[in-house]
């Protein structure tokens, strides 16, 4: 077994790791740290929860202490680019934690907050700058930041930055740096766009990979639940009747949808909050802190906002709406099964999302198992999904007749493809009584089909 003491890290770093209770590196750390200590460029394929932040933060801190020099005014020796401000905060905290025995200067630069404090922090130069591309370019254009003395560049979650349209800002930022720098690029997936970016910014890189690209973490139990759109809301709230759903991250495609789902859960007596780009930085940080500390059971998020969520003990990821980009599915479900734990990913698929499901299954190279036993199972949708496989005939699930509600009863007031619903987005119960539940199983509060049922041990 490899230990951190075997990797050649400086004593102050080992002390910081020991204080945090870390003695054994994760696979991505074991593979990456020796190469980065040698100054090599690196292309890392790793999903969230694999310990990738420490895999680049530790050797960078080692280098900064080994090559002692003061940063130039308005400059940084190390630049870490992240897609979101939440992730920037997480990365910055990691540098502070691991560098606790060093006297290094750090700075965070991202949007949603005032520029003046960031400009003041950068005036004297910093050792480590963690930034989002948009705000960084803004400050560069004002002459508040210069990158001509950057020694190390890290592109963290590069695939998500490209998904968010940051390819041109990234190229402008890279063009302002010395070519002699060390460059590190981490991505959870490897689409052609990332290959092109890697070829343009990396020089003879070492490639490390702990999870094959475009596949999902093996410890995650995945299920898809075919359901009519008007029954999604009721199905979601009934999931939380299961005690095993201790801490759930719920995904929607839109900010408005995240607010609506969080309100739905709150009205059902389930402590919940939403996190997305329209909320202030303070509100987002409070929601995240409440989720971490267990004050809320459900955090409803959009894909972009979720990039900064680094929380252990997420028992369930629920795709209230399937993503229209299959790579986002990989990012979403990777939020559970962290730090060696297992987790459950449940996807609610309505008729308009079957195509998204097929794209996801092609990307992850496997069929997502179908849950036929929940009370709102829609056979007419299942016959189109699940690789075209019909419901197994040997299994019989008793269900009461469900009301035939209009398709406009989307909780977001929108169709899946962005059009407005005909009835203005009324809740499902406005059109009639919600569907009857299946025959109750002991301990499941009437909800059938939760993987593992009530007997599943609590995850933490």
Secondary structure by P-SEA (a helix, b strand, c coil): ccccccccccaaaaaaaaaaccccccaaaaacaaaaaabbbbbbbcccccccccccaaaaaaaaaabbbbbccccccbbbbbccaaaaaaaaaaaaaaacccbbbbbbbbccccaaaaaaaacccccbbbbcaaaaaaaaaacccccccccbbbbcaaaaaaaacaaaaaaaaaaaccccbbbbbbbccccaaaaaaaaacccbbbbbbcccccccccccbbbbbbbcccaaaaaaaaaaccccccbbbbbbccaaaaaaaaaaaaaaccccccccccccaaaaaaaaaaaaaccccbbbbccccccccccccccbbbcccccccaaaaaaaacccccccccbbbbbbbccccaaaaaaaaaaaccccccccccccccaaaaaaccccccccccbbbbbccccccccccccccccccccccccccccccccccccccccccccccccccccccccccccc
